[in-house]
Amino acid sequence: MVERDVLVAHSCRRLLVVRGPQTFGERLTARRLALGLTQQDVADRAGTSRNYLGQLERGVKQRVPNVLTMAALAVALHTTMDALWTGERQEMTA
């Protein structure tokens, strides 16, 4: 199940829609921050540079990592490639 929008009750009887991470870069950043990691931490674990990771997170030139880098990022972030790519909430154990 993909949860993209969360409805939040507002004190003025309005509903606010809070959007979940929509792009690959947003999902990458959200997962990294949820784990309390820096860009350098993730880059070191994934065998890439902090600069490249920052470009992925910002969506510079619509960069998409190759499958080996995507796999390394997923392992570094304790998740699956599919979760990073589609936003499905899946986590790896151990």
N, C-alpha and C positions, 0 to 999 in steps of 0.2 A: 504494500500500500504506500503510495506516495502522498505525503502530507506537504502541501505547498502553502496553504493559507490557513491562518489561525484567526478565528473571530475572538475579539476581546471586548468585553462589556465596558463601556465608558460611563462615567458618573452622570453624564447628561442624557442618558438613555439612547446613546448612539452606539453603533457597532463599528469598531475599527478593524480593518483587515491588515494583519501583519504578514507580509510576504516572507516566505522562506527563501533560502539561497536559490537563485534561478539559473545562474551560469556556472560553468565548470570552475572558473576562478573564484566565484563567491562560495561555492561548496568547499573548495580546497581551503580557502581562508577560514571559513566557519569551522571546519573539522580541526584545523591546526589550532585555532584559538580555544576550541572546546577541550582540547587536550593540554592546553597551557604551554604550547611549544612556540619557539621563535622560528622565523624563516630559516635561520642558520641551523637550528636543531633538525628540522625536516630535511633541509638540503644535505646535511651531513649523513643522515640516516638513509637517504635515497640515492646518494652518490652523485648529486648534481650541485650546481652553484646557487647561492642565495639570490643572486641577480636573476638567474633563469626562473627560479621559483617565484620571485616577485613579479616577473613578466607574466607568468601563468596566472597568478592571482589577479593581476590587474587586467588581464585579457589583452595585452599589448599585441597588436597585429593579429588578433584572433588566434594566438598560438595554441596549439594542441600538442601534447607530448606524444612521442611514439609509444608503442605498446610496452616496451621494456621500462621506460621511464614511468609510465602510468602504473605498472605493476609495482615498481619500487616505491612510488609515492603512496600507493594503497597500503603496502606493508608498513611503511614508516608511520602512517596515520592509523594503523590498526583498523582498517576497513577493507572494502572490496573495490575493485576497479569499477564495477557496475554502480556502486553507491556514489563514487566520485563523479561518474559520468552522468547518471540519471537522477541522482538525488534520493534514491531509495535508501531507507534507513536500515542498513545491514552492517554488522560489526563482526570482525573476526575474533575468535577466542584464542588466547595464548598467543 
